[in-house]
Amino acid sequence: MPVALGADLPAPVAAALARGAETHLTTHGLATEPTDSAHYLADGYWRGPIWAPSTVLIEDGLRRAGQTRIADEISRRFLALCEKSGFAENFDAETGAGLRDRAYTWTASSYLILAAAQEQRRGTGG
């Protein structure tokens, strides 16, 4: 996950990573495997579903790398997903349905982190 380097990434690398992240972006958030991949499985654990921890790490790295447009979109979609489907362990990338445990603390924590950061950006105009 080189995107975790954030601001330490050279601009061309950050841009390439942002383009790569976009291939994983669905209506509901970042799929762990692109939905058009031969390896994609809707309930394939790390080969398809949306996960909170990886969403936060990727969103943060992209934001610190100056890729705010895609970071904002990732945040917006994940927050909407949680507001619709609750705090499941992970989510079907195509339908947004919660998978596994329907009350998972890392998903709730990730939601709170992204929601607080979004609110702070609104308050500072950035």
ABEGO torsion letter per residue (X at the ends): XAAAAEAABBAAAAAAAAAAAAAABBAAEBBABBAABAABBAAAGAAGBBBAAAAAAAAAAAAAAGBAAAAAAAAAAAAAAAAAAEBBABBBAAAGBBBEBABBAAAAAAAAAAAAAAAAAAAAGX
